[in-house]
Amino acid sequence: MSDLGEKLVGEKILTKVPAVRSTCKTWEAITKSWVMGKAAAAAPHEFLGFMMMNAKVYSLRYNIGEDLVDVKQVDLLNQLEISEVYHCDGLVLCVAMDHSKLVVWNPYLYQTRWIGPRLGENFNIRDIYSIGYSDKKRDHKILRFVDDYSAPEPTHVFRSEIYEISSDSWRVLEAKPKWEIQIDEHQRGVSVKGNTYFFAHERYDNCADVKDFLLCFDFTKERFGPRLPLPFHSYNEDCVTLSNVRDEQLAVLFGDFESSFFEIWVTLTVEPDYLSWNKFLRVETTALRLDAFLGGSFFVDEENKVAVVFELDEYLSTFTPHQNKAFVFGQAGYIHSVTLGQVTKIQLLCPYSGEHIQAFLPPLVCSSSYRPSLVQVKQPLCTKGNATCSMGNG
């Protein structure tokens, strides 16, 4: 089998017979090359992951020794413009820019599944999504957190829904948080050990200084846990983004709006009901300015003590961004930046005004390093009531 050509193995065999992928080291290497690119397969000490840039999905490679950040567009998902991308346990979740559908992608098996809302429902621009799995059976699920606070009472919508990949079906959860909280629609949850952590705060209620904290959605218990402490206090204009470290620890970036510093903290212990923190780095820099609402996605390399932050080059020389960039920081401060490509204006629906606008969106990185998965996400056969069938994708 090892004598077969790489293209034949990739196109004709590996995408159709997933069971053979763990039986031969040569085949494993070919598969890795096929999914992430030849350069990624050749270097063992790298961060491999996925990101969104200019509303498209890209594979990402960070060479630790050379401080090299390289991206490659994913051709399979070219037909879709996306607004958000998430990664958990080898599966990638994409949210369509028009909020009409979700797409789950398994890069290892080269499979995709298009997912629509529950029958009679529509996805909303204010929906919050995450992907995770339960501990017991490792069942992979998608959380849809609906919080349409713009709707007047008593029609205010506030609920949680679960989509099960194995059964291709949605269901509404009865459990609701027992406090008045808000997870802003621009905040992206991060998966650690199958559960998702969100940055949240109390509802503003005309008060600029409110309590902020983290919330964990436990995919095994299918409910939110208690408020978890942050190692800082933030205000509305500050930048707060979450990341993870090897899917074992949680990381948080805090950028102060009124100054030129940001700091990154990494957990020592992370559980659905308990967190403890350690400061990873603090940087004073004028190399970038963090966007409080959409920017500041990042990942950290604990071993080499560096952080890579993704932003636009806005504010560096003009008020018009030109490039998507990755900024590399170490314990001593700013190291250098890498240009990822030109930024283009994207048409999107503004969640605040409800109007279509054109805007420059900063790149968003999935912080968890990619690990192959054998979870089948191939489009299931169409049966009445399936979420995929409600989209006409039988």
Summary of the structure (lengths in Angstrom):
residues: 394
radius of gyration: 20.6
end to end distance: 35.0
largest distance: 68.3
contacts: 1233
relative contact order: 0.14
helix: 9%
strand: 44%
